[in-house]
Each structure stands twice: as structure tokens, then as C-alpha cells.
Amino acid sequence: MKKYLKEFEKLVDIMAKLRAKNGGCLWDKEQTHESLVKYLFEESRELKKAVHKKDAKNLEEELGDILLQVVFHAQIGKENKQFDIAGIIKTLNKKLIRRHPHVFGDYKVKTTKDIEIMWKKIKAKEIK
């Protein structure tokens, strides 16, 4: 198994343990999708600062904090039988492929402007 897959699986397992009914962390178990929103914004601001400072070590940490938010929401979704991390990843994979027909299909582009025009058309179809 690739190193990152092993570490990702460990992260998902840690979050499940933090929210476990028997044991776990009381604060983590009290969190909801709604209560976590503020932390996503906070972590995004911290990520922005790290990017502006060109601080790679801090950037790595802040990206981890944002990944934690995704995994946290995935665990709550799983507990509520709404969705899980596999569904989130599958949905994202489909979206990336659908929005990049110039890479995964036969659509031809010459410039980034062509890509922007194509992307807007794809996005408009998705919103309907």
C-alpha cells in the first residue's frame, strides 16, 4: 500500500475513535456540521497566511488542518448515514473528470482562456 493511503486510513480511523460512543473525546463527539463551519473558515485564513508568507512547513500543517475538517464532516456524515469519506472522494473524482474533458476526453483546447470558457459551460449545466 502506498504510504499516503496508509496514513489517510490512519487519519480516518483516528477520527472514528475520537467520536466513538464508548470512549473518544467529549468535545469531538459534541460537534456537528453546523458547529464545525467556523473552524473551516479559521483554518482557511491560516492557510492563506502561510501561502502569503511562503512558509512551506506551516502550509503543510494548515493543509492538514483543512483535511481534518473534511474527515471530521465525513465521520459525522457516516454516523448519520448521509455519506462517508469514500463517497466524498468518489464524487470529487467524477467532478474532476467531468470538468476536464480536455484531459480525460476528446475536447481540444489551445489556451487557458479556452479552458475557462469550457469550465463555465460545464458548471452552468451542473447548476440546472
NUTILUM-519165 format. One record per residue: z, x, y of N, C-alpha, C, O, CB in turn; residue in three letters; residue number from 1. Coordinates in Angstrom, 1 decimal, decimal comma. Atoms other than C-alpha are relative to their C-alpha. Glycine has a CB too. Layout:
BEGIN
<<Z; X; Y>; <Z; X; Y>; <Z; X; Y>; <Z; X; Y>; <Z; X; Y>; "ala"; NUM>
...
//
This chain:
BEGIN
<<0,0; 0,9; -1,2>; <0,0; 0,0; 0,0>; <0,0; 0,9; 1,2>; <0,7; 1,9; 1,3>; <1,2; -1,0; 0,0>; "met"; 1>
<<0,0; -0,8; -1,2>; <-0,8; 1,3; 3,4>; <1,3; 0,0; 0,7>; <2,1; -1,0; 0,6>; <-1,1; -0,5; 1,0>; "lys"; 2>
<<-1,3; -0,2; -0,7>; <2,2; 2,5; 5,5>; <0,3; -1,2; 0,9>; <1,4; -1,7; 0,9>; <0,0; 1,3; 0,7>; "lys"; 3>
<<-0,3; 1,1; -1,0>; <1,8; -0,2; 8,2>; <0,2; -1,3; -0,7>; <1,0; -2,1; -0,2>; <-1,2; -0,1; 1,0>; "tyr"; 4>
<<-0,2; 1,2; 0,8>; <1,6; -3,0; 5,6>; <1,5; 0,0; -0,5>; <2,1; -1,1; -0,5>; <-1,0; -0,2; -1,1>; "leu"; 5>
<<-1,4; -0,1; 0,5>; <4,9; -1,8; 4,1>; <1,0; -0,3; 1,1>; <2,0; -1,0; 0,9>; <0,2; 1,4; -0,7>; "lys"; 6>
<<-0,9; 0,2; -1,1>; <6,5; -1,6; 7,5>; <0,0; -1,4; 0,5>; <1,0; -2,0; 0,9>; <-0,3; 1,0; 1,1>; "glu"; 7>
<<0,1; 1,3; -0,5>; <5,2; -5,0; 8,5>; <0,8; -1,0; -0,9>; <1,5; -1,9; -0,5>; <-1,5; -0,5; 0,1>; "phe"; 8>
<<-0,7; 0,8; 1,0>; <6,5; -6,6; 5,3>; <1,6; 0,2; 0,2>; <2,3; -0,8; 0,1>; <-0,4; 0,4; -1,4>; "glu"; 9>
<<-1,4; -0,2; -0,2>; <9,9; -5,0; 6,0>; <0,5; -0,7; 1,2>; <1,6; -1,3; 1,2>; <0,3; 1,6; 0,2>; "lys"; 10>
<<-0,3; 0,8; -1,2>; <9,9; -6,5; 9,5>; <0,2; -1,4; -0,2>; <1,1; -2,1; 0,2>; <-1,0; 0,3; 1,1>; "leu"; 11>
<<-0,1; 1,5; 0,3>; <9,2; -10,0; 8,2>; <1,3; -0,2; -0,8>; <1,9; -1,3; -0,6>; <-1,3; -0,4; -0,8>; "val"; 12>
<<-1,2; 0,1; 0,8>; <12,0; -9,5; 5,6>; <1,3; 0,1; 0,9>; <2,2; -0,6; 0,7>; <0,0; 1,0; -1,1>; "asp"; 13>
<<-1,1; -0,2; -0,9>; <14,4; -8,3; 8,3>; <0,3; -1,3; 0,8>; <1,4; -1,8; 0,9>; <-0,1; 1,2; 1,0>; "ile"; 14>
<<-0,1; 1,2; -0,8>; <13,7; -11,4; 10,4>; <0,6; -1,1; -0,8>; <1,4; -1,9; -0,4>; <-1,3; -0,4; 0,7>; "met"; 15>
<<-0,4; 1,1; 0,9>; <14,2; -13,7; 7,5>; <1,5; 0,2; -0,3>; <2,3; -0,8; -0,4>; <-0,7; 0,0; -1,4>; "ala"; 16>
<<-1,4; -0,3; 0,2>; <17,6; -12,0; 6,8>; <0,8; -0,3; 1,2>; <1,9; -0,8; 1,1>; <0,2; 1,5; -0,5>; "lys"; 17>
<<-0,7; 0,3; -1,2>; <18,6; -12,3; 10,4>; <0,3; -1,5; 0,2>; <1,3; -1,9; 0,8>; <-0,7; 0,6; 1,2>; "leu"; 18>
<<-0,1; 1,4; -0,2>; <18,1; -16,0; 10,3>; <0,4; -0,8; -1,3>; <0,4; -2,0; -1,4>; <-1,4; -0,6; 0,4>; "arg"; 19>
<<-0,4; 0,6; 1,3>; <19,4; -16,6; 6,7>; <1,2; -0,9; 0,2>; <2,1; -0,7; 1,0>; <0,4; 1,2; -1,0>; "ala"; 20>
<<-1,1; 1,0; -0,1>; <21,6; -19,6; 6,3>; <1,3; 0,6; -0,5>; <2,4; 0,3; 0,2>; <-0,3; -1,2; -0,9>; "lys"; 21>
<<-1,2; -0,7; 0,5>; <24,1; -17,6; 4,3>; <0,0; 1,4; 0,5>; <-0,6; 2,3; -0,1>; <0,1; 0,0; -1,6>; "asn"; 22>
<<0,0; -1,3; -0,7>; <24,9; -14,6; 6,5>; <-0,9; 0,0; 1,2>; <-0,9; -1,0; 1,9>; <-0,5; 1,1; -1,0>; "gly"; 23>
<<0,8; 0,0; -1,2>; <22,5; -13,5; 9,1>; <0,7; 0,2; 1,2>; <1,9; 0,5; 1,2>; <-0,9; -1,2; 0,0>; "gly"; 24>
<<-0,6; -0,2; -1,4>; <23,1; -13,3; 12,8>; <0,1; -1,4; 0,7>; <-0,9; -2,1; 0,8>; <-0,8; 1,0; 0,8>; "cys"; 25>
<<-0,1; 1,3; -0,6>; <24,5; -16,3; 14,6>; <-0,9; -0,2; 1,2>; <-1,5; -1,3; 1,3>; <1,5; -0,2; 0,5>; "leu"; 26>
<<0,9; 0,1; -1,2>; <22,5; -15,6; 17,8>; <-1,4; -0,3; -0,5>; <-2,0; -1,2; 0,0>; <0,1; 1,2; 0,9>; "trp"; 27>
<<1,4; 0,2; 0,5>; <19,2; -15,3; 15,9>; <-0,2; -1,3; -0,6>; <-1,2; -2,0; -0,4>; <-0,3; 1,1; -1,0>; "asp"; 28>
<<0,1; 1,3; 0,7>; <19,9; -18,4; 13,9>; <0,0; -1,2; 1,0>; <-0,5; -2,3; 0,7>; <1,2; -0,2; -1,0>; "lys"; 29>
<<0,0; 1,0; -1,0>; <20,5; -20,4; 17,1>; <-1,3; -0,1; 0,8>; <-1,5; -1,1; 1,5>; <1,1; 0,2; 1,0>; "glu"; 30>
<<1,2; 0,0; -0,8>; <17,2; -19,5; 18,6>; <-1,1; -1,0; -0,5>; <-1,2; -1,3; -1,6>; <-0,7; 1,4; 0,0>; "gln"; 31>
<<1,0; 1,0; 0,2>; <14,3; -22,0; 18,9>; <-1,3; 0,6; 0,7>; <-1,2; 1,6; 1,4>; <0,3; -1,4; 0,5>; "thr"; 32>
<<1,2; -0,4; -0,7>; <10,7; -21,7; 20,0>; <0,2; 0,0; 1,5>; <-0,2; 0,9; 2,3>; <-1,2; -0,9; -0,4>; "his"; 33>
<<-0,2; 0,2; -1,4>; <11,8; -23,0; 23,4>; <1,0; 1,1; 0,6>; <0,7; 1,6; 1,7>; <0,6; -1,4; 0,2>; "glu"; 34>
<<-1,0; -1,0; -0,5>; <14,8; -20,6; 23,8>; <-0,6; 1,4; 0,0>; <-0,1; 2,2; 0,8>; <1,2; 0,0; -0,8>; "ser"; 35>
<<0,6; -1,3; 0,0>; <12,6; -17,6; 23,0>; <-1,1; 0,3; 1,0>; <-1,4; 1,4; 1,2>; <-0,5; 0,2; -1,4>; "leu"; 36>
<<1,1; -0,2; -1,0>; <9,9; -18,2; 25,6>; <0,3; 1,0; 1,1>; <-0,5; 1,9; 1,4>; <-0,4; -1,3; 0,6>; "val"; 37>
<<-0,4; -0,9; -1,1>; <11,8; -16,4; 28,3>; <0,0; 1,5; -0,4>; <-0,3; 2,4; 0,4>; <1,4; -0,3; 0,5>; "lys"; 38>
<<0,0; -1,4; 0,5>; <12,1; -13,2; 26,1>; <-1,4; 0,5; -0,1>; <-1,7; 1,7; 0,1>; <0,7; 0,1; -1,3>; "tyr"; 39>
<<1,4; -0,5; 0,0>; <8,3; -13,1; 25,6>; <-0,4; 0,4; 1,4>; <-1,1; 1,5; 1,5>; <-0,9; -1,1; -0,6>; "leu"; 40>
<<0,4; -0,4; -1,4>; <7,8; -13,1; 29,4>; <0,7; 1,3; 0,4>; <0,1; 2,1; 1,0>; <0,3; -1,1; 0,9>; "phe"; 41>
<<-0,8; -1,2; -0,3>; <10,6; -10,5; 29,8>; <-0,6; 1,2; -0,6>; <-0,8; 2,3; 0,0>; <1,4; -0,1; -0,4>; "glu"; 42>
<<0,6; -1,2; 0,7>; <9,1; -8,2; 27,2>; <-1,4; 0,3; 0,5>; <-1,8; 1,5; 0,5>; <-0,1; -0,3; -1,5>; "glu"; 43>
<<1,3; -0,2; -0,6>; <5,6; -8,7; 28,7>; <0,1; 0,8; 1,3>; <-0,7; 1,7; 1,6>; <-0,7; -1,3; 0,2>; "ser"; 44>
<<-0,2; -0,7; -1,3>; <6,9; -7,5; 32,1>; <0,4; 1,5; -0,3>; <-0,1; 2,4; 0,4>; <1,1; -0,7; 0,8>; "arg"; 45>
<<-0,4; -1,3; 0,4>; <8,5; -4,5; 30,4>; <-1,2; 0,8; -0,5>; <-1,3; 2,0; -0,2>; <1,1; 0,0; -1,0>; "glu"; 46>
<<1,2; -0,6; 0,5>; <5,2; -3,7; 28,6>; <-0,9; 0,4; 1,2>; <-1,4; 1,5; 1,2>; <-0,7; -1,0; -0,9>; "leu"; 47>
<<0,8; -0,3; -1,1>; <3,4; -3,9; 31,9>; <0,5; 1,2; 0,8>; <-0,3; 2,1; 1,2>; <-0,1; -1,2; 1,0>; "lys"; 48>
<<-0,5; -1,1; -0,7>; <5,7; -1,4; 33,5>; <-0,3; 1,3; -0,8>; <-0,6; 2,3; -0,2>; <1,6; -0,1; 0,1>; "lys"; 49>
<<0,3; -1,2; 0,9>; <5,3; 1,0; 30,5>; <-1,5; 0,4; 0,2>; <-1,8; 1,6; 0,2>; <0,3; -0,3; -1,4>; "ala"; 50>
<<1,4; -0,3; -0,2>; <1,5; 0,8; 30,9>; <-0,3; 0,6; 1,4>; <-1,0; 1,7; 1,4>; <-0,9; -1,3; -0,1>; "val"; 51>
<<0,2; -0,5; -1,3>; <1,6; 1,4; 34,6>; <0,6; 1,5; 0,2>; <0,1; 2,3; 0,9>; <0,7; -0,9; 1,1>; "his"; 52>
<<-0,6; -1,3; 0,0>; <3,9; 4,4; 34,1>; <-0,7; 1,0; -1,0>; <-0,4; 2,2; -0,9>; <1,5; 0,0; -0,4>; "lys"; 53>
<<0,7; -0,8; 1,0>; <1,6; 5,7; 31,3>; <1,0; 0,7; -0,9>; <0,9; 1,9; -1,3>; <-0,9; 1,1; 0,7>; "lys"; 54>
<<-1,1; -0,5; 0,8>; <4,7; 6,1; 29,2>; <-0,2; -0,5; -1,5>; <0,2; -1,6; -1,8>; <1,4; -0,5; 0,5>; "asp"; 55>
<<0,4; 0,3; 1,3>; <3,4; 6,1; 25,6>; <1,2; -0,4; -0,9>; <1,1; -1,3; -1,7>; <-0,8; 1,1; -0,7>; "ala"; 56>
<<-1,1; 0,2; 0,8>; <6,8; 6,2; 24,0>; <0,6; -1,4; 0,3>; <1,0; -2,2; -0,6>; <1,1; 1,1; 0,1>; "lys"; 57>
<<-0,5; 1,3; -0,4>; <8,1; 3,2; 26,0>; <-1,0; -1,1; -0,3>; <-0,6; -2,2; -0,7>; <0,3; 0,0; 1,5>; "asn"; 58>
<<1,0; 1,0; 0,4>; <4,8; 1,4; 25,4>; <0,1; -0,4; -1,4>; <0,0; -1,5; -1,8>; <-1,4; 0,6; 0,3>; "leu"; 59>
<<-0,2; 0,2; 1,4>; <5,3; 1,8; 21,7>; <1,2; -0,9; -0,2>; <1,1; -1,9; -1,0>; <0,2; 1,3; -0,8>; "glu"; 60>
<<-1,2; 0,8; 0,1>; <8,8; 0,3; 22,0>; <-0,2; -1,4; 0,5>; <0,2; -2,4; -0,2>; <1,2; 0,6; 0,8>; "glu"; 61>
<<0,2; 1,3; -0,6>; <7,7; -2,6; 24,2>; <-1,0; -0,8; -0,8>; <-0,8; -2,0; -1,0>; <-0,5; 0,1; 1,4>; "glu"; 62>
<<0,9; 0,7; 0,9>; <4,8; -3,5; 21,9>; <0,7; -0,5; -1,2>; <0,5; -1,5; -1,7>; <-1,2; 1,0; -0,4>; "leu"; 63>
<<-0,8; 0,4; 1,1>; <7,3; -3,6; 19,1>; <0,9; -1,2; 0,4>; <1,0; -2,1; -0,4>; <1,0; 1,1; -0,4>; "gly"; 64>
<<-0,8; 1,2; -0,5>; <9,5; -6,0; 21,2>; <-0,9; -1,3; 0,0>; <-0,4; -2,3; -0,3>; <0,6; 0,3; 1,3>; "asp"; 65>
<<0,9; 1,2; 0,0>; <6,4; -8,3; 21,6>; <-0,3; -0,4; -1,4>; <-0,4; -1,6; -1,7>; <-1,3; 0,4; 0,8>; "ile"; 66>
<<0,3; 0,4; 1,4>; <5,6; -8,1; 17,9>; <1,3; -0,7; -0,6>; <1,1; -1,6; -1,4>; <-0,2; 1,3; -0,8>; "leu"; 67>
<<-1,3; 0,7; 0,4>; <9,3; -9,1; 17,3>; <-0,1; -1,5; 0,4>; <0,3; -2,3; -0,4>; <1,2; 0,7; 0,6>; "leu"; 68>
<<0,0; 1,4; -0,4>; <8,7; -12,2; 19,3>; <-1,0; -0,8; -0,9>; <-0,7; -2,0; -1,2>; <-0,5; -0,1; 1,5>; "gln"; 69>
<<0,9; 0,7; 0,9>; <5,7; -13,2; 17,2>; <0,6; -0,2; -1,4>; <0,5; -1,3; -1,9>; <-1,3; 0,9; -0,2>; "val"; 70>
<<-0,7; 0,1; 1,4>; <7,6; -12,5; 13,9>; <1,1; -1,0; 0,1>; <1,4; -1,8; -0,8>; <0,5; 1,3; -0,5>; "val"; 71>
<<-1,1; 1,0; -0,2>; <10,6; -14,5; 15,3>; <-0,6; -1,4; 0,0>; <0,0; -2,3; -0,7>; <0,7; 0,3; 1,3>; "phe"; 72>
<<0,6; 1,3; 0,0>; <8,4; -17,5; 16,1>; <-0,6; -0,4; -1,4>; <-0,4; -1,5; -1,8>; <-1,1; -0,1; 1,1>; "his"; 73>
<<0,5; 0,3; 1,3>; <6,7; -17,2; 12,7>; <1,1; -0,4; -1,0>; <0,9; -1,3; -1,8>; <-0,7; 1,3; -0,5>; "ala"; 74>
<<-1,2; 0,4; 0,9>; <10,1; -17,3; 10,9>; <0,5; -1,4; 0,3>; <0,7; -2,2; -0,6>; <1,1; 1,0; 0,2>; "gln"; 75>
<<-0,4; 1,4; -0,4>; <11,1; -20,4; 12,9>; <-1,0; -1,0; -0,5>; <-0,6; -2,0; -1,1>; <0,2; -0,1; 1,5>; "ile"; 76>
<<1,0; 0,9; 0,5>; <7,8; -22,0; 12,1>; <0,0; -0,2; -1,5>; <-0,1; -1,3; -2,0>; <-1,4; 0,5; 0,4>; "gly"; 77>
<<-0,1; 0,1; 1,4>; <8,2; -21,2; 8,4>; <1,2; -0,9; -0,4>; <1,1; -1,7; -1,3>; <0,2; 1,4; -0,6>; "lys"; 78>
<<-1,2; 0,8; 0,3>; <11,7; -22,7; 8,3>; <-0,2; -1,4; 0,3>; <0,3; -2,3; -0,4>; <1,2; 0,5; 0,8>; "glu"; 79>
<<0,3; 1,4; -0,4>; <10,4; -25,8; 10,0>; <-1,2; -0,6; -0,7>; <-1,7; -1,7; -0,5>; <-0,2; -0,1; 1,5>; "asn"; 80>
<<1,2; 0,3; 0,8>; <7,4; -25,9; 7,5>; <-1,1; -0,4; 1,0>; <-1,9; -1,3; 0,7>; <0,4; -1,2; -0,9>; "lys"; 81>
<<1,1; 0,2; -0,9>; <5,0; -25,7; 10,5>; <-1,1; 1,0; -0,2>; <-2,3; 0,6; -0,3>; <0,5; 0,1; 1,4>; "gln"; 82>
<<0,9; -1,1; 0,1>; <3,3; -22,3; 10,0>; <0,8; 1,2; -0,4>; <2,0; 1,2; -0,4>; <-0,9; 0,2; 1,2>; "phe"; 83>
<<-0,7; -1,3; 0,4>; <4,1; -18,8; 8,8>; <-0,9; 1,2; 0,6>; <-2,0; 1,0; 1,1>; <0,2; 0,1; -1,5>; "asp"; 84>
<<0,7; -1,1; -0,6>; <3,0; -15,3; 9,7>; <-1,4; 0,2; -0,6>; <-2,3; 0,6; 0,0>; <0,8; 1,3; -0,3>; "ile"; 85>
<<1,4; -0,1; 0,6>; <0,1; -15,4; 7,2>; <-0,9; -0,9; 0,7>; <-2,1; -0,6; 0,9>; <0,1; -0,3; -1,5>; "ala"; 86>
<<0,9; 1,0; -0,7>; <-1,3; -18,5; 8,9>; <-0,3; 0,5; 1,4>; <-1,5; 0,3; 1,8>; <0,7; -1,3; 0,1>; "gly"; 87>
<<0,2; -0,6; -1,3>; <-0,9; -16,8; 12,3>; <-1,1; 1,0; -0,1>; <-2,1; 1,0; 0,7>; <1,3; 0,5; 0,6>; "ile"; 88>
<<0,9; -1,1; 0,2>; <-2,8; -13,8; 11,1>; <-1,4; -0,5; -0,4>; <-2,4; -0,1; 0,1>; <0,5; 1,0; -1,0>; "ile"; 89>
<<1,3; 0,6; 0,5>; <-5,5; -15,9; 9,3>; <-0,7; -0,6; 1,2>; <-1,9; -0,5; 1,3>; <0,3; -1,0; -1,1>; "lys"; 90>
<<0,6; 0,7; -1,1>; <-6,1; -18,0; 12,4>; <-0,5; 1,0; 1,0>; <-1,6; 0,8; 1,6>; <1,1; -0,9; 0,7>; "thr"; 91>
<<0,4; -1,0; -0,9>; <-6,3; -14,9; 14,6>; <-1,3; 0,7; -0,5>; <-2,2; 1,0; 0,2>; <1,1; 1,1; 0,2>; "leu"; 92>
<<1,2; -0,6; 0,6>; <-8,8; -13,2; 12,2>; <-1,2; -0,9; 0,1>; <-2,3; -0,4; 0,5>; <0,3; 0,3; -1,5>; "asn"; 93>
<<1,1; 0,9; -0,1>; <-11,0; -16,3; 12,2>; <-0,5; 0,0; 1,5>; <-1,7; 0,0; 1,8>; <0,4; -1,4; -0,4>; "lys"; 94>
<<0,3; 0,0; -1,4>; <-10,9; -16,4; 16,0>; <-0,7; 1,3; 0,5>; <-1,7; 1,2; 1,2>; <1,2; -0,2; 0,9>; "lys"; 95>
<<0,7; -1,3; -0,4>; <-11,8; -12,7; 16,4>; <-1,4; 0,1; -0,5>; <-2,3; 0,5; 0,2>; <0,8; 1,2; -0,5>; "leu"; 96>
<<1,4; 0,0; 0,6>; <-14,8; -13,1; 14,1>; <-0,9; -1,0; 0,7>; <-2,0; -0,7; 1,0>; <0,1; -0,3; -1,5>; "ile"; 97>
<<0,8; 1,0; -0,7>; <-15,9; -16,3; 15,8>; <-0,4; 0,4; 1,4>; <-1,5; 0,1; 1,8>; <0,8; -1,3; 0,0>; "arg"; 98>
<<0,2; -0,4; -1,3>; <-15,6; -14,8; 19,2>; <-0,8; 1,3; 0,2>; <-1,1; 1,8; 1,3>; <1,3; 0,1; 0,8>; "arg"; 99>
<<0,7; -1,3; 0,0>; <-17,5; -11,6; 18,3>; <-1,3; -0,1; -0,9>; <-1,4; 0,8; -1,8>; <0,9; 1,2; -0,5>; "his"; 100>
<<1,2; 0,2; 0,9>; <-20,9; -12,8; 16,8>; <-0,9; 1,2; 0,2>; <-1,8; 1,5; -0,6>; <-0,7; -1,2; 0,4>; "pro"; 101>
<<0,8; -1,2; -0,2>; <-22,4; -9,6; 18,3>; <0,4; 1,1; -0,9>; <-0,3; 2,1; -1,1>; <0,0; 0,4; 1,5>; "his"; 102>
<<-0,5; -1,0; 0,9>; <-20,3; -7,6; 15,9>; <-0,1; -0,5; -1,5>; <-0,5; 0,2; -2,4>; <1,5; 0,4; 0,3>; "val"; 103>
<<-0,1; 0,6; 1,3>; <-19,9; -10,0; 12,9>; <-1,1; -0,9; -0,4>; <-1,2; -1,5; -1,5>; <1,3; -0,7; -0,2>; "phe"; 104>
<<1,2; 0,9; 0,2>; <-23,2; -11,9; 13,2>; <-1,2; 0,7; 0,5>; <-1,3; 1,9; 0,6>; <0,2; -1,3; 0,6>; "gly"; 105>
<<1,3; -0,4; -0,4>; <-26,7; -11,6; 14,4>; <-0,2; 0,0; 1,5>; <-1,3; 0,3; 2,0>; <-1,1; -0,7; -0,7>; "asp"; 106>
<<0,2; 0,1; -1,4>; <-26,1; -12,2; 18,1>; <-0,2; 1,3; 0,7>; <0,5; 2,3; 0,4>; <1,2; -0,7; 0,6>; "tyr"; 107>
<<0,4; -1,3; -0,7>; <-27,7; -9,5; 20,3>; <0,5; 0,0; 1,4>; <0,3; -0,9; 2,2>; <-1,5; 0,2; -0,1>; "lys"; 108>
<<-0,5; -0,2; -1,4>; <-26,1; -8,2; 23,5>; <-0,5; 1,4; 0,4>; <-0,6; 2,3; -0,4>; <1,5; -0,2; 0,1>; "val"; 109>
<<0,4; -1,3; -0,6>; <-27,1; -5,4; 25,8>; <1,1; 0,6; 0,9>; <1,2; 1,8; 1,1>; <-1,3; -0,1; 0,7>; "lys"; 110>
<<-0,9; -0,4; -1,0>; <-24,3; -5,3; 28,3>; <1,4; -0,7; -0,2>; <1,4; -1,7; -1,0>; <-0,5; -0,2; 1,4>; "thr"; 111>
<<-1,3; 0,8; 0,0>; <-20,6; -6,3; 28,7>; <-0,1; -1,3; 0,7>; <0,6; -2,2; 0,3>; <1,1; 0,9; 0,6>; "thr"; 112>
<<0,2; 1,3; -0,7>; <-21,8; -9,0; 31,0>; <-0,6; -1,0; -1,0>; <-0,2; -2,2; -0,9>; <-1,0; 0,2; 1,2>; "lys"; 113>
<<0,5; 0,9; 1,0>; <-23,8; -10,5; 28,1>; <1,2; -0,5; -0,9>; <1,2; -1,6; -1,3>; <-1,0; 0,8; -0,9>; "asp"; 114>
<<-1,1; 0,3; 0,8>; <-20,6; -10,4; 26,1>; <0,9; -1,0; 0,7>; <1,4; -2,0; 0,1>; <0,9; 1,2; -0,4>; "ile"; 115>
<<-0,8; 1,0; -0,7>; <-18,6; -12,2; 28,8>; <-0,7; -1,4; 0,1>; <0,0; -2,4; -0,1>; <0,2; 0,5; 1,5>; "glu"; 116>
<<0,7; 1,3; 0,0>; <-21,3; -14,9; 29,1>; <0,2; -0,7; -1,4>; <0,5; -1,9; -1,4>; <-1,5; 0,2; 0,4>; "ile"; 117>
<<-0,1; 0,5; 1,4>; <-21,3; -15,4; 25,3>; <1,4; -0,5; -0,3>; <1,6; -1,6; -0,8>; <-0,4; 1,1; -1,0>; "met"; 118>
<<-1,4; 0,3; 0,2>; <-17,5; -15,4; 25,2>; <0,4; -1,3; 0,7>; <1,1; -2,2; 0,1>; <0,9; 1,1; 0,5>; "trp"; 119>
<<-0,3; 1,2; -0,8>; <-17,3; -18,1; 27,9>; <-0,6; -1,3; -0,7>; <0,0; -2,3; -0,8>; <-0,5; 0,1; 1,4>; "lys"; 120>
<<0,6; 1,1; 0,7>; <-19,7; -20,3; 25,9>; <0,8; -0,4; -1,3>; <1,0; -1,5; -1,6>; <-1,5; 0,4; -0,4>; "lys"; 121>
<<-0,8; 0,3; 1,2>; <-17,7; -19,9; 22,7>; <1,3; -0,6; 0,3>; <1,7; -1,6; -0,3>; <0,2; 1,4; -0,8>; "ile"; 122>
<<-1,3; 0,6; -0,5>; <-14,4; -20,6; 24,5>; <-0,2; -1,4; 0,4>; <0,7; -2,3; 0,1>; <0,5; 0,9; 1,1>; "lys"; 123>
<<0,2; 1,3; -0,4>; <-15,9; -23,7; 26,0>; <-0,1; -1,0; -1,2>; <0,4; -2,1; -1,1>; <-1,2; -0,1; 0,9>; "ala"; 124>
<<0,2; 0,9; 1,2>; <-16,9; -25,1; 22,6>; <1,4; -0,2; -0,7>; <1,6; -1,2; -1,3>; <-0,9; 0,7; -1,0>; "lys"; 125>
<<-1,3; 0,1; 0,6>; <-13,3; -24,4; 21,3>; <0,9; -0,9; 0,7>; <1,7; -1,6; 0,0>; <0,6; 1,4; -0,1>; "glu"; 126>
<<-0,8; 0,9; -0,8>; <-11,7; -26,3; 24,1>; <-0,3; -1,5; -0,2>; <0,6; -2,3; -0,1>; <-0,1; 0,3; 1,5>; "ile"; 127>
<<0,4; 1,4; 0,2>; <-13,6; -29,5; 23,4>; <0,7; -0,7; -1,1>; <0,5; -1,9; -1,3>; <-1,5; -0,1; -0,3>; "lys"; 128>
//
